[in-house]
Structure formats: C-alpha cells, structure tokens
Amino acid sequence: MVDRELTCKACEGTGMLSDDEGWQYNCSVCRGEGVIEAGGGSQSAKLMSVDENNRLLD
C-alpha cells in the first residue's frame, strides 16, 4: 500500500498526465513513478521540449 503523503499530487499516483486534447504523457513531477520520495523537493528541474502546440515531446 502506498503512503498518501508520498503519492504524487500532480498525477494522483497514476504516473500519467493528460492535456485538454486527451494526449497522455509521463508525469514531469514524479517522472512517471506515481510517488515522490521523502525530501524529493531537492531534485533539479528537467528542461523538456515542446511542439508548436506546446505539447511535451518525449
């Protein structure tokens, strides 16, 4: 069972996010894991590429 305090709030533990058009992609907060490690606020930001419609390119 996953501790609710460690569950990623951005993707609600699923590891996937979707935009308003229904495109799905890995959560950029937890990197698709669904959980955030204790003290995970110290991880560095990752620059991601986007297309002309501002969708993330994996």
Secondary structure, DSSP 8 states (H G I E B T S, - for coil): ---TTTB-TTTTTSSEEE-TT--EEE-TTTTTSSB--TTGGGS-----EE-TT--EE-
